[in-house]
Amino acid sequence: MDAKTNIALELIDLEPELEDFRQAVVEGLSSSPQKTLPCKFFYDATGSALFDEICDLDEYYPTRTEINILRDCVSELGTLIGDNRLLVEYGSGSSVKIRILLDQLPLAAYMPIDISREHLQQSAQRIAEDYPELAVLPVCADYSQLTDLPVYQKNPGLRKVGFFPGSSIGNFTPEEAQHFLQNVARQLQPGDGFIVGVDLKKDPEILHAAYNDAKGVTAAFNLNLLSRINQELDAEIDPTAFNHEAAYNDSHGRVEMHLVSKTDQQIRLGDDQFELATDESIHTENSHKYDVDEFQQLADAAGLKPVKVWTDENHWFSIHYLER
Ligand SMILES: C[S@@+](CC[C@H](N)C(=O)[O-])C[C@H]1O[C@@H](n2cnc3c(N)ncnc32)[C@H](O)[C@@H]1O
């Protein structure tokens, strides 16, 4: 056996209970006039794998654009961050982007936080194998509910830097984003940094293509939420009775994803029944887009001071370095 495969990682498991998932689904399907489902539940093992496929799509510009910006700014980031830090990544997924930082910067420890347990474990394992000097501390948790970060017992005083790529901040409404950033600020010490990737406002046609890819991977990702509910919550929902819909909502500055009922139908979840009329939708995700100034004001108001921002030449995506 390869010596690299021997590293045993201990997962800190704060995963939301199945009951929380059921309650969120019942609440979302009961809400009127707009039914909703929280996007954090997209990510079971299938959803995480589908998201990785989305990242490789031609139409999905955010991933490659953010990676290119990161490559260009990594040495400046290194100077801002300082040496010997614990890097906390919120929503680490496949832990791909972090490798750009790990390859160049002398980080001491890495705490990937993700709600998708199996995917997190596999990604963290690969990082531990590829970076044997790095302490890897995976945490399965809902970052929107996490008030305190778990303590790194071997070095509780290690200074931190936060990392939140992928424009996942856009899944929050601006009010929720502000609340999340205030929480992050509390998890950091004065002087600690926070690196956040934020998708920028742009031509709605580019956005439309990114969320309505020709291969239908984003549609499969959206519809998988219904399959997950069937599998985990004793539900009877026919995913083929729904269409994927994603459109830019100009007044809110966000792409909204919906699942639209093709017919009048009843869906069952345990003992609960929900009625959907033809064309009625379930709102499953928001992806808010920001101007650079707009985001900086939001961060500043949350107690994270904008220090530096990098964008690509098209001004499609931005990476912000904020300081507590
Ligand atoms: C849009 S993907 C981004 C993945 C990766 N950071 C990137 O930039 O490519 C969102 C990731 O965050 C995780 N996630 C979504 N909502 C979460 C939550 N509330 N708490 C923890 N993880 C969450 C998902 O499982 C997924 O891995």
PDBQT file of the ligand as one rigid body, heavy atoms in Angstrom, charges set to zero:
ROOT
HETATM    1  C1  LIG A 401     -21.206  26.091  -4.899  1.00  0.00    +0.000 C 
HETATM    2  S1  LIG A 401     -20.319  24.800  -4.137  1.00  0.00    +0.000 S 
HETATM    3  C2  LIG A 401     -18.690  25.517  -4.062  1.00  0.00    +0.000 C 
HETATM    4  C3  LIG A 401     -17.620  24.487  -3.848  1.00  0.00    +0.000 C 
HETATM    5  C4  LIG A 401     -16.210  25.069  -3.824  1.00  0.00    +0.000 C 
HETATM    6  N1  LIG A 401     -16.007  25.912  -2.654  1.00  0.00    +0.000 N 
HETATM    7  C5  LIG A 401     -15.917  25.857  -5.072  1.00  0.00    +0.000 C 
HETATM    8  O1  LIG A 401     -15.686  27.048  -4.951  1.00  0.00    +0.000 OA
HETATM    9  O2  LIG A 401     -15.917  25.280  -6.147  1.00  0.00    +0.000 OA
HETATM   10  C6  LIG A 401     -20.896  24.951  -2.502  1.00  0.00    +0.000 C 
HETATM   11  C7  LIG A 401     -20.236  24.003  -1.502  1.00  0.00    +0.000 C 
HETATM   12  O3  LIG A 401     -20.636  24.410  -0.204  1.00  0.00    +0.000 OA
HETATM   13  C8  LIG A 401     -21.290  23.353   0.470  1.00  0.00    +0.000 C 
HETATM   14  N2  LIG A 401     -22.389  23.978   1.202  1.00  0.00    +0.000 N 
HETATM   15  C9  LIG A 401     -23.497  24.580   0.689  1.00  0.00    +0.000 A 
HETATM   16  N3  LIG A 401     -24.240  25.098   1.674  1.00  0.00    +0.000 NA
HETATM   17  C10 LIG A 401     -23.579  24.814   2.830  1.00  0.00    +0.000 A 
HETATM   18  C11 LIG A 401     -23.825  25.111   4.193  1.00  0.00    +0.000 A 
HETATM   19  N4  LIG A 401     -24.905  25.804   4.567  1.00  0.00    +0.000 N 
HETATM   20  N5  LIG A 401     -22.938  24.688   5.108  1.00  0.00    +0.000 NA
HETATM   21  C12 LIG A 401     -21.828  23.985   4.749  1.00  0.00    +0.000 A 
HETATM   22  N6  LIG A 401     -21.531  23.688   3.462  1.00  0.00    +0.000 NA
HETATM   23  C13 LIG A 401     -22.393  24.105   2.519  1.00  0.00    +0.000 A 
HETATM   24  C14 LIG A 401     -21.729  22.375  -0.592  1.00  0.00    +0.000 C 
HETATM   25  O4  LIG A 401     -21.781  21.050  -0.109  1.00  0.00    +0.000 OA
HETATM   26  C15 LIG A 401     -20.665  22.569  -1.663  1.00  0.00    +0.000 C 
HETATM   27  O5  LIG A 401     -19.567  21.726  -1.455  1.00  0.00    +0.000 OA
ENDROOT
TORSDOF 0
